[in-house]
Amino acid sequence: MTPTVKRITITGAAIAVLAAGGAAIAGATGQSADDDDAGEARQQVVEPGAAKQARRAALKAAGGGSVSEVERADEGGDGYEVEVRRGDGSYVEVGLDRGFAVTSVEQDTD
């Protein structure tokens, strides 16, 4: 076996091992990329009136900017989470209750 063929064979084997390990970890947690995507889709606020009110409240709380996403609150919370990109390029996540009152404004590092 030439050194180049040997290097390609070893590299291919290493990639296969890493891929199998990643799949095993995902299987152990009981989640897959499809599960994550489905969860994200369920969190999206699709009601036009609610999304509009959440956007308006979040932009006011953030001091302006643009809304990149409106979701239902995580961990079974009641309300909304709105990600806002400010004019300076930073992101904040604005928490709102069911009545669209601001409950938190946090720097978003994601």
N, C-alpha and C positions, 0 to 999 in steps of 0.2 A: 504494500500500500504506500503510495507516495505521501510525503508530508502534507500536501495540500488536501488530498482526499481524506487523510486521517483527521486533519483539523476540521474539515467540513462535517465529517461523521461525528466527531466529539461535540461540535457546536450544535448539531441537530439533536443529539441525544440530550444535551443539557437543556435545550428549549423544550423538548418533550417532557422532561422531568419537572421543569418549572410549571408548565401548563397543567400537568396532572396534579401538582401540589396546590395550585390555585383552585382547581376544580374541587379538590378534596376539602379545602378550607371553606369554599362557598357551600358545599354540601353539608359540612358540619354545622354551619350556622343556620342551615335551613333556608337560605336565601339565594336567589340568583339575580343576575342583571335584569331579567324580565320581571322578577318580583319587585325590585327597586323601582323600575319604570312604572309598573302598575300602581304601586303605592304613591308615587309622585302624581300620577294622573288622578287618583282619588282625592288627593289633597288640593288640587287646583280648584279655585272658585270659578264656576262657570255661569252663575246667575249674574246677568249683566248689571242689575241694580245694585247688588251686594258688592260686586267687583268695583263698580264706579264709586260707591261710597267709601270703600276701603282705600282706594287709590287717593281720593280727595283728602281723607283724614291723614293718611300716611305722608303725603307730600307736604301738607301743612306742618306736621310734626317734624319732618326732616329739614324743613326750610327750603323746599323746592327740590328739583331734580327730575328724574324720570323713573317710573316704576318698571321693574323688570319681571316681577312675579307677585301674584296674590295667591296665598294658600290658606287653607284652614289651619288652625293652631295645631302644633305637634303635641304628642303625648296625651291625647284625649282632651286637650284644653278646648274651651269654648271661645270662639272668636276667630281672629285672622292674624296672619303674619304677612307683612308686605316688605319686599326688598326694594330699596330705593337707591339709585345711583345719583349721588350729589354732583353738582357742577364741578367740584374739584377732583372727581374720579373715585372718591371713596364710596363705600357702600354702607348703608345702615339697614337694620331689620327693625321694622316698626311693628310692635304688638298691639292689637286692637281687641277690645271685647266684642260681644255680640251686638252691642249698640254702637259700635265704631268709635268708642272712646279710647284714647291712647293709654295703653298699660305699660309700654316700655319702648325705648329707643336705644338700640345697641349697635355698636360698630360691628359690621359683618366682615369676617376675615376669610370667608370661603371663596 
